[in-house]
Amino acid sequence: MQFSFSEEQQQFRDMLRRFLAETSPTTETRRLMETEQGFDRDVWARMSQELGLAGLGIPEAHGGAGFGMVEVCIALEEMGRGITCTPYFATSILAAKAIEHVASATVQAHLLPQIASGELTATLAVTEPDGSPDLADVKTCAVPADGGYVLNGDKRFVIDGCSADLLLVVGRTPETSGTHGLSLFQVAPDASGLTRTALEVMDPTRKLAHLHLENTPATLLGVADAAASGLQHTLDLAALALANEMVGGAERLLEDTVEYTKLRVQFGRTIASFQAIKHRCTEMLLAVELAKSTAYYAAEAADAQSPELAALASQAKAMAADTYVQLAKEAVQLHGGIGFTWDNDTHLWFKRAKSSEVLLGDPAWHRERMIQNTVDHMEVARP
């Protein structure tokens, strides 16, 4: 696979970096993280209409730009660099990909253009109170009623769950287990029996919610009891997308830390001149580059429809999470006393690193899944 970016991809990256520097500096991130909504709808409208960002990975037939995961991951990497507060990940990755891979053609034609235009924000609710990212652990019950369905259960750690205009909820029909019996449902934000509660979390720059559903009316999207494959593919794409976002954050931490070591003076010299500090910065650089290569390898595998995508996505997520957390720790330490202060921005990336580490599965879970998928693939390929 080719790892160098094309001229067009680099131009897209440069344009997006300039736009985010203008509209989403850390001062804006600090302002938005104190709000309930967590993002600026005017900026989101500009991102969607001027840059076409909301529909970047949505097929052209549904009003999107039709780009692949590599371009989507470039966008997420740049957002990760600045901890940009937008509904992009929940709306254009989780929700849009779930609709694309699970919902019927009619539903796709209705919802995807609204997402691509930036008119509609959305999210996907999968994880339950036990925190497991495994679809087999979904317990939310979906019972047919009055020509539709009613849902009963709880969803936790739902990204933008309190602000999304559209809620997609994964549920299962009674007396089913594992990945059998799973379906995707649409729930109106004001549906009866639905309670949305904002969660108090370490990272205030990414809003998470708890959804309680009690006899909540829902509309089936796609074929009943047949959503597992499409949902798993969606989660694989989300994992590698999140990996690239984390790589962007780690890269920004590296750059800021190296610059600070050139300014911080100890014993009459900048600490950047000390061999031990050079070694630490070099190790940070190597870790970032390895995580970045792994993440983009997974993105290219997704675009190539590789049968190894599940293993590669988990590998990318695990490696990016370990790298981001380690660099966040190093950044705090190398900034010295100021690295622990509220006024310094380093803690913003540290908190994002720790929250992203466990979002959609922690590194240990993904490494185990990667190994199991690799073994399964080898057994299938064995003559």
Helices and strands as residue ranges (DSSP letters): H 7-23, H 26-32, H 41-50, G 60-62, H 69-82, H 88-88, I 89-95, H 96-102, H 105-116, E 122-125, G 135-137, E 141-145, E 148-159, E 166-172, E 182-187, E 194-198, E 208-221, H 228-261, E 265-266, E 269-270, G 271-273, H 275-303, H 309-334, G 336-340, H 346-358, H 363-381
